Amino acid sequence: MKFLSRSEEFILFAIWRLGELAYCVEIRKELRAVTRKNWSFGAIYVPLGRLEKRGLIKSRLGSPTPRRGGRSKRYYELTRYGLKALAEARLVHEAMWNGQPRIVSDESLS
């Protein structure tokens, strides 16, 4: 099993959460809402390319729209391998945290 990078994991999760609405702008909004960090489009497009090359996601072009100057949006969806990779990442996280004391707040880390 090849591990996901943290950004790949977050992007897969955002695609899963967004379902049929998963295109780059919406993925970016979802990532910003969940992580409270600003994500550049490059920080999303590069991992999307890697994830598609690895077969974890697939993409399709939507219909061209006048609002976008006749350009189409590229929509993303998880493949069964992508869903499996997310499930494996969750198991690894749970195994690593198992038995560790709970971190109560940011103040306890200072």
For each residue, the residues with C-beta under 8 A, 3 or more apart:
1: 88
2: 54
3: 89 92
4: 8 9 12 85 89
5: 8 9 47
6: 9 10
7: 10 11 43 47
8: 4 5 11 12 47 50 51 56
9: 4 5 6 12 13 86 89
10: 6 7 13 14 31 34 35
11: 7 8 14 15 27 31 44 47 48 51
12: 4 8 9 15 16 51 56 57 78 82 85 86
13: 9 10 16 17 34 86
14: 10 11 17 18 22 27 30 31 34
15: 11 12 18 22 27 57 76 77 78 82
16: 12 13 19 78 82 83 86
17: 13 14 30
18: 14 15 21 22 26 27 30
19: 16 22 77
20: 75 77
21: 18 26
22: 14 15 18 19 26 27 75 76 77
23: 26 27 62 73 74 75 76
24: 27 28 41 44 45 48 74
25: 28 29
26: 18 21 22 23 29 30
27: 11 14 15 18 22 23 24 30 31 44 48 76
28: 24 25 31 32 39 41 44
29: 25 26 32 33
30: 14 17 18 26 27 33 34
31: 10 11 14 27 28 34 35 37 39 44
32: 28 29 35 36 37 38 39
33: 29 30 36
34: 10 13 14 30 31
35: 10 31 32 39
36: 32 33
37: 31 32
38: 32
39: 28 31 32 35 43 44
40: 43 44
41: 24 28 44 45
42: 45 46
43: 7 39 40 46 47
44: 11 24 27 28 31 39 40 41 47 48
45: 24 41 42 48 49
46: 42 43 49 50
47: 5 7 8 11 43 44 50 51
48: 11 24 27 44 45 51 52 57 59 76
49: 45 46 52 53
50: 8 46 47 53 54
51: 8 11 12 47 48 54 56 57 82
52: 48 49 55 56 57 58 59 76
53: 49 50
54: 2 50 51 81
55: 52 58 79 81 82
56: 8 12 51 52 78 79 81 82 85
57: 12 15 48 51 52 76 77 78 79 82
58: 52 55 76 77 79
59: 48 52 74 75 76 77
60: 74 75 77
61: 72 73 74 75
62: 23 65 72 73 74 75
63: 72
64: 68 70 71 72
65: 62 68 70 71 72 73
66: 69 70
67:
68: 64 65 71 72 73
69: 66
70: 64 65 66
71: 64 65 68
72: 61 62 63 64 65 68
73: 23 61 62 65 68
74: 23 24 59 60 61 62
75: 20 22 23 59 60 61 62
76: 15 22 23 27 48 52 57 58 59
77: 15 19 20 22 57 58 59 60
78: 12 15 16 56 57 82 83 86
79: 55 56 57 58 82 83
80: 83 84
81: 54 55 56 84 85
82: 12 15 16 51 55 56 57 78 79 85 86
83: 16 78 79 80 86 87
84: 80 81 87 88
85: 4 12 56 81 82 88 89
86: 9 12 13 16 78 82 83 89 90
87: 83 84 90 91
88: 1 84 85 91 92
89: 3 4 9 85 86 92 93
90: 86 87 93 94
91: 87 88 94 95
92: 3 88 89 95 96
93: 89 90 96 97
94: 90 91 97 98
95: 91 92 98
96: 92 93 100
97: 93 94 100
98: 94 95
99:
100: 96 97
101:
102:
103: 108 109
104: 108
105: 108 109
106: 109 110
107: 110
108: 103 104 105
109: 103 105 106
110: 106 107
